[in-house]
Amino acid sequence: MKLLVCISQTPDTTAKISFNADNTEFNNAGVQFIMNPYDEWYALVRACELKEALGGTVTVINVGPAANETTIRKALAIGADDAVRIDADPKSAGFVAKQIAEYAKNAQFDLIFFGKETIDYNGSEVGAMVAEYLDLPFVSYASKLDLNGTVATLERDIEGGVEVLEVDLPFVLSAAKGMAEQRIPNMRGIMTARTKPLTEIPAVAFDGFEKVSQFTLPPAKAGVKLIDPNEMVELVRLLHEEAKVI
Amino acid sequence: MVLVFAESPRGHFKKSAFEAVTYGKKVAELLGTDCVALTLGPVDDASVLGTYGAKRVLNLPDASLTHFDSQLYTQAIADACKQLGAQVVILGHTTTGKSVAGRLAVRLQGGLISGATGLPVLAGKNLLVEKTVFSGKAVAQYELSGAVNVISLMGNAVKPEQTGSAVASETLTLALNSSKIRVKEVKTQEGTVPLPEAEIVVSAGRGMKDPGNWGIVEDLATTLGATTACSRPVADSHWRPHHEHVGQTGIAIRPNLYIAIGISGAIQHLAGVNNSKVIVVINKDPEAPFFKAADYGVVGDLFEIVPRLNEAFKQFKAAN
């Protein structure tokens, strides 16, 4: 079985967010970058588990500059067999999706995994876009995946519940919590990751129809107003008259 | 023309559908055109969408659209969009909307913003639209320059407004492919407002000490007509169902009022709730990081404070 896991590199959850002087670009200075948690914990680990149980290969793909290779090597240490890096500055979801689709269109993958969203742009866009380019079904927010031959059974998070469905391979999915448990790479994994193949591929041209024109930081909170624990009537009054939320 | 996909899972409209039509009407006014609503699958009463501002309401009652399949939905919306010559396509930023928005942008070769939080502004022929990024820590303004642009609208970003009158729905005929997805079962909590749609959320964490103590949280939620939520450790310990988990790994919400009870406010939790309009934090630890993100805070024993707050809300409800 051939599995593809698409991984993104994002600022760490705790990173301080700032922008360049004219507020058009994210300021990388001093920021710790990580593999997007949903790509790592849920998508990559489940793909590795399936490969270990059923045989096959796991390829990871990242669209990004050479500096992303630390993140890619980590994915190899967790259990992927080989990696592809499309050499480009990932300008938009549309750009990234086009690159992945171009790579995947003739590669005959049985399953293509994404995390449910990235923690930087929070768009949940790329998986759906790649599925459309490849004309494949897309199962988003999958919290459970089992395979029986070429038939997959999935659970998918929906508002206030879950949907249980079946779909035949090949298809594209985005993985949410429940799909797998986080896996810490062991020493053997880290050592073998160094020699696993990492192929660099040039990007294809793509002009999208959206770009970020400006970033702003939300206004700072005014600070908490502390209410005496015996004065809950006063809290209710403030929520009604001052905050106007009830 | 502005085309709004009004989502109706299992035949019933969601609040996101009314928000999307309300938003669509305003976008249509901005562009000097009309708002047309589209519903997919058999639906109870599509004419109601007229009251939210749809000039025309179209329904594609094909039974194969009863269950969600991103390929079929994309095909139907894109075909309707081309048939009608839409400039903007609007849909809710729900699990359904998110699975379709990216596909639509590719198929229509258009611009896309997912999770828009406000109305567009015109910049020449382009649209400027804002969304939150970096898990709520910043706002990005996108410039959309497609001949068609797709906007998925964040829940609770606009309030549904009934300003018009009902419009008889027209039946649309499109040839659809067959679905490759076989839905076996849908398990939902009927009778409760799903978290992403809730205007008031009462959420509790490890400070509750035991799942048997949740009665006071549920009582407070009942008084307020709120939806209950929980923090990650609570969901991980199976004290509460997985779908109640809000935060970075759970779901991100932006209610008008978020009441956090016995939750310390780790950054991963804040990432899912920091766009709530007003945050109330109840915690015994005055150093809990959540107080820094709160509008109102109460320091003390939640087992005393929550019932007292519930009584105060009951008094308020009785008097108003």
Interface residues (C-beta under 8 A of the other chain):
Chain A: P11 T13 T14 I17 F19 P37 Y38 A93 G94 A97 I119 D120 Y121 N122 G123 S124 E125 V126 G127 A128 M129 A131 E132 Y133 D135 P137 F138 V139 S140 Y141 S143 T153 R156 D157 I158 E159 G160 G161 V162 E163 V164 L165 E166 V167 D168 F171 K177 G178 G208 F209 E210 K211 V212 S213 Q214 F215 T216 L217 P218 K221 A222 V224 K225 L226 I227 D228 P229 N230 M232 V233 L235 V236 R237 L238 L239 H240 A243 V245 I246
Chain B: P9 K14 H67 F68 D69 S70 Q71 T74 T94 T95 T96 K98 S99 V100 A101 G102 R103 A105 V106 R107 Q109 G110 G111 L112 I113 S114 G115 L128 K131 T132 V133 F134 S135 G136 K137 A138 V139 A140 Q141 Y142 E143 L144 S145 G146 N149 K180 I181 R182 V183 K184 E185 V186 K187 T188 Q189 T192 V193 P194 L195 P196 E197 I200 L224 H242 H243 H245 Q248 T249 G250 I251 A252 N256 L257 I267 Q268 A271 K277 V278 V280 V281 F291 K292 A293 A294 D295 Y296 G297 V298 V299 G300 D301 E304 I305 R308 L309 E311 A312 F313 Q315 F316 N320
